């Protein structure tokens, strides 16, 4: 069942029945049929359609943002910002399609060859609720430009976003059988992956979901791209403006109510700055991130996406405190209808505590003390995840040196948790495999065909 439930109130707004198995098989047939013609359209024509989609997303930013606020509680301004990134992604792939898909000449022994870049067929996308439009865009835009077709299963909490995206793409000129939304249940994913007409799958979601989908993809010899959880470290080496540092790092962590895979969830601060940083961070979080209507642009702390999500975060924090972590501020469910949880700062989390190894998907900051630079790097790498990371300080050479020793797919210097259309995005370890965005994002489901001349 797909449902629209307002996280701010807990009110059930709408229910939509799941697609039947027959409806899903029919949808697979449609994207398989659509691939035969979509792949043959000139690259310039596909790119022009994707460019028109960018314009439509921009024109409907307010409408899409309001839908995301209703479905998963996103602050209205953050929703508008998300659509801005969506527009950039569609424009990037439209503007750069000719270059990204151009043949590559290759000199070989005794002659020459050329590498051509071709689509592989219909793809399944399994998308999450935390960024209902952005996550779809980074999968869909490059693959439509490449010539693949898309069967899209969105999160069960986001049916209105799913339908709005489908309408925009069809209005832009994407054929109805080149992009098809289905309200599939998770239990129907194995059936979709077993179908020989589906050539690959991209999933953004939890580690558990990634394991399940990867197993099915492997069983059926299908290519999989997985963007899973993260517990990104943020290392503070030094600063010449601690107030600005606190504002920047806290704001980044609390974006999307802390429900971002590549948010800086573990702040690791060198000893000479640690006490002052913790004191100022605690005060700033307590004073700034107070609950407010997500439809109000001035509000700073919206609800989490669901009551279940808020309960999970509360359970993690309570367990950490029982095991010896120190609560600096927050730490409780807010006594009002909906999925509200206080902005929280925890310190003294040690490796024998569950939370040390877990991802916290909510407005919770963990702060660690490191005596040396090498200890900070060791704490950063002592995690099953490896999505993103950031290093903050005043010496560019030192920042680069530390960044080079962090085990992650991405490292940001003096910024954190970002995403942009032309920069590859993805992780290592249990944070997934494959890359999205940038030149790498269009190559994951590409047949790089070698032609010997």
N, C-alpha and C positions, 0 to 999 in steps of 0.2 A: 504494500500500500504506500502510495506517495501522499504526503500530507503537508499542508501549509499550517504551521503553528507559530504564532507570534511569540518570540522568546521574551519579549518585554512584559507580557501578561500571562503567558501560558495558554492563551485562547486558541482553540482549534478553528481554523478559518475554512479549510477545504480539504477534501479527500479525493484522491484519484486512484482508480483501480490499476493494478499492474497489467502490463501487456501479457496476453496469453502466449503460450509456446507457438501456436500457429501464427499469431501476429508477428512474433519475432522472426520466425522463419520467413515470413513474407517480406519483412524489412530487410533481412539479409539478401533475399533475392533481388530486391530493389537496388541496393547499393552495388551488388554484383553486376546487375544489368547496367546501372548508371556508369560504372567504371569503364565499360567498353567504349562509351562515347566521350566521357569527361577526359580520359587520359589522352585522347586524340586531339582535343582542342589545342590550339597554339598556346604556348606559354604566355604570350602577351595578352591573350584573351582571358585566360584564367587569372592572371595578375590584375587585369582591369576589374574583374568581378570582385576580387578580394579588396581592391582599393575602394570600390563602391560600398562594400560592407563596412569599411573603416568609417566612411562618411555617415552611414546610417547609425552606427554605434555612437558616434559623436553627437548626432542630432537627438538621440534618445537617452542621453546620459542620465537625465533627471528621472525618467521613467524606470530605467534599469536599476538605478541606485535605490529608488523607493521600493522596488520589488525585493532587492537583496536585504534591505532593512527589515521588511516584513518577514521574510523567510528565515533569515539567520541572524538578525539583530545588528548588522553592520551599521556603524555610524554613517549618517547620510553623506557627510563630506568625504569619508573614506570610500564610500560607494562611488561617488563621482570621480574620485582619484583612480579607483580601479578601472573605470571605463576609459579614463585617459590612457592608461597603460595598454588596455585592449586595442584602442585606436592605433597606438604606436606600433603594436605588434603586427596588426593587419597591414599598416602602411609600410613597415619595414620589409615584409616579404613581398608585397606588391612592387615596391620600388626597386628591390634588388633581385627579383626573380630571374631576370636574364643573366645576371652575373653568377648567381648561385647555381643555376642549372646549365651553365655553358659547358660544352665538351672540354675535357682536359687532355691536351696532347701529352704523350709520354714517349720518351726515347728509351728504346730497349736494345739489347744486344742484337746486332744483325738487322736492325730495322727500326720501325716505329709503331706506335699504337695510339689509340685514343680511348679515354674513359668517358662513356656517355652516362647521363644521370636520368634514371627512369623511375616511374612509380612502381609499386609492387602489387597494388590491389586494394580491396576494401579493408578498412581498419576498424577495430573496436576501441572506443574511448570510454573509460570508466572514471568519472569525475567526482570531486569532493564538494562539500558544502561551504568551505571556509572562504574561497574566492570563486563564486559561482560563474563569473564571466571570464576572468583572467585565466583560470586554469584551462577552460575550454579553448580560449583564443590561442594559447601557446602550443596546443596540440593541433588545432584545426587549421589555422592560417597557413603554416608551412606545408601541410600535407595537401590542402586544396590547391595551392600553387604548384606543387609537385605533380599532381594529377591523381592522387589517391582519393578514394571516396570514404565517407565516414558514417559509421553506425555509433550513435552517442547514447550512452547510459549515464544520466546525471544522478546526483545524490537524491535520495528519496525525500529530502527536505526542500528541494529546490525545483519543483515542477514548473512553476511560473517562469523562473529564469530560463529553464531548459526550452520552454516553448517560445519565449521571447527571442532567444538566440536563433532558433530554427527559423522563425518568421523573418528576422533580419537577413539571414543568409539567403533565403529563398527570394526575398524581395530584391536583394543585390544582384541576383542572377545565377546563384548556385542552383543547379537543377534539383528538383524535388527528390530525385533518386541518387543524388550525389552526397546529400547530407540528410540523414534520417534519425530523428529522435525516437527512442523507445523507453517506455516506463518499465524497464526490466527489474526484476528482483535479483538480488545477489546470487540466489540459488540457480538462476538461469544463465549465469555467465559461463559455466562449463559447457553448456549446450552451444552457446555462441562460439566459443573457442574451438569446439570440436568440429564445427562446420568447416569443410575444406575451402569454402569461398572466402572466409575471413583469413587475412594474411598476417595480422599482427595486432597487438594490443598495447595501449598506453594507459597506465593507471596512476593516478595521484590519490594517495590515501594513507591509511594506517599501515603499520608494519604487518599486522595480521592479514589485512586484505592483500597486501603485496605478496606475501608468502603463498596465499591461496591461488592468486592469479598466476604467479610465476610457475607454480606447480602445474596448473592446467595448460599454460602456454608451452611449457617444456614437454608435457605429455603429448601435445599435438604438434610439436616442432614449429611453434609460432614465435616470431620475434616479439620481445616484450621490452618496453621502457617503463621503469618504475621510479616514481618520485614519492618517497615515503617520509617517515618522520625525521625529526632532527632535534638535537639538543645543543644548539650552536654555542660555542664558547666565544666570549668577548674578553680579550686580554687588555688590561690597562697597564701600560708601562710607566707613563708619566703624563703630566698635563701642565699647561701654563694658564688654564682657566677651568677650575674644577666645577664651577656652577654650570658653565656651558657643557662640560662633559656629562654631568649628571642629567641635565635636560635632554641632551641628545640621546643618551643611552636608554634612559627611562622611557622616553617617547617612542623610541624604536621598539622596545620590548612590549609596550602596551598597545601597539598598533593592532587593529583588528581584535581587540580584547585579548591579546596574547595568543590568538589562534592562527599562528603562521608557522609553517614548518621551518623556515629559515630565520626566525626571530632569535635574538641573542638571549638564550634562556639561562646561560651560566656566565656570570660576570666574574672574572678572575683578576684580582687587583694586587699589585705588588705591595709588600708590607708597609713601606713608608707612606703610602697613600691610603691604605685600606680603611683605617678607623674613620678618617674624615670623609672618605667617599661613602661609606656605609651610613654614617650619620646624616649626611646631606641627601643621599638617595632616599633614605627612609622618610625624611621630612618632606621631600618633594613629592614622592609617590602618595603619601597620606594626604597632602594638601591639594594635589592637582587632580588625581584620578578618583573622583567621587561619582557615584552613579547618577545617570541622567538620561533623559529621553533620547534614544538614538536618532530620532527625527530632528532633534534640535542641533544645529551646527555648533553650538557652544558647548555641548556636553562632551565629556572626556572618557567616561567609562560606560559602555553599553552593557547589555546582558551578554552572556555567552550564547552560543547558537541553540542550545537546548537545555532543558532541565537535567537530562542525563549527563550532558557535558559538565554542567556546574556541579553535579553530585560527584562525578569522577574526580574533578580537581579538588573538591573539598576533602574527599577521601585520601588523596595523595598527601595533601598538606597536613591533615590530622595524623596520618601515619608517621610522617616525618617528625612532627613535634613529639609524638609518643616515643620515637626512637632517639630523641635528643637534639633535634634541630632547634635553633633559636628563632622564635617569631619576633620580627621587628615591627611589623605593622600588618593589619588586615587579618587574613586567614580564615574568614568565616563566610558562610552563605548569608546573604542579605535578606532580612525578614520582610519579604514582599512577594507578591505573585510573580512568576517568571523565573528566568535562569540567571539570577544575579549572584555575583561573588565579589568580595572585596579585593581591591588591588593589594598585593601581598609582597613582602620582602622577607626572605628566610636566609639565615646564615648558619654556619657551623654544621653544614651537611657533610657527612663523612662517608667513606666508601662502604661501610657496613650498613648503611641505610638504603632502603628501596629507592628513594627519590634520587639518589646519586646516579643511578643507572637508567632512570626513566625520563621520558619526555613529559613535560608539563604543558598541556595545551590550554592555557588560560593566563590570566593576568598575575602571574607569579614570577618574581625575580629571585634567583639563587645567587648569592655572592660568596666567593671563595677567596681566601687569603693565600698568597704565594710569597715565600721568602726571597726567591730568586727568579730570574727570567726563565731558567731551565725548569724550575718547578712549575711555573705557570704553563709552560708548553706541555709538561707531563700531565698536568690536570686537564688541560684542553683535550689531549689525545686519549685520556682515560675514559672512553665512552664507546658504546656500541654503535653510535651514530657518526656520520661524517658528511653532513650536507654542507653547511656553510660555517664561516668563522669570521671574526674581525679582530684587528689589532689597533690599539689607539695609543698615540704618543706623539712626540715632537721631532724625533730624529728619523728621517725617511729611510736611511740605510738600516737602522735598527728595526724598523717596521718590516722592511723587506726580508731581513734575516729571520725574524721570528715567523713571518708568514710562510716562509719556505719550509718550516719545520712542522707545520700544522697538518694533520691528516684530515683533509676535507676536500670536497669538490670545488669549493669557492672560498676565497678569502678577500675581505674588504679591508681597506686601510682608512681609518678615521671615519668610517661609516659602517652600517650593518644592516643586514636583512633586506637588501635592495633587490630589484629585478628590473632589467631593461631589455628591450627587444633585440638588441644586437650583441648581447653578452650571454654566452652559454650558461645554462642553469642545470645543476644536477649534483649528485653526491656519490659517496663511496660507502663501504661497509654496509650497515643495515639501513642506510638512508636511500638505498636503491641503486639503480644502474641505468646508464644512458644519459643523454643530454637533451634539453629542450632550449629553444631560443638561439639567436645568432646563427652563424653558418652551420654549426653542428646540429641544430634543431631540425634542419630540413633533410639531413642525411640519415637519420635513424631508420626510416622506412623507405629507403632509396635502394634501387638496384644500380650499383656502380658497375656497369657492364664494360668489360675490356674487349676492344675490337682491335685485333692485330692487323696492321695494314700491310 
